[in-house]
Amino acid sequence: MTASECPSCPGCQYDDVAVVRDALEHISNVLPLRARTELRRLLARLDAEFRRRTLADPCPGHWHDWSGVPYPWWHRRLYQGR
């Protein structure tokens, strides 16, 4: 798991696991119920593994966007390259 080297590049942004997780969250919100349930079940296992392999970010200044809305929990994790 590494952070993207050039987040503005359409392809490189997906090097960052948090960006990929954002996309999966969005997709899960628009799927039909059965598919959403299956994807959420898979995401729960992947999220547990991600939590196991990362640390909570102790710097609260990075936990909100410019408008004060908190980022999802996966943006508040520390991992290699970030």
Beta strands, then each sheet from edge to edge (+ up, - down):
strand 1: 55-56
strand 2: 77-78
sheet 1: 1+ 2-
end
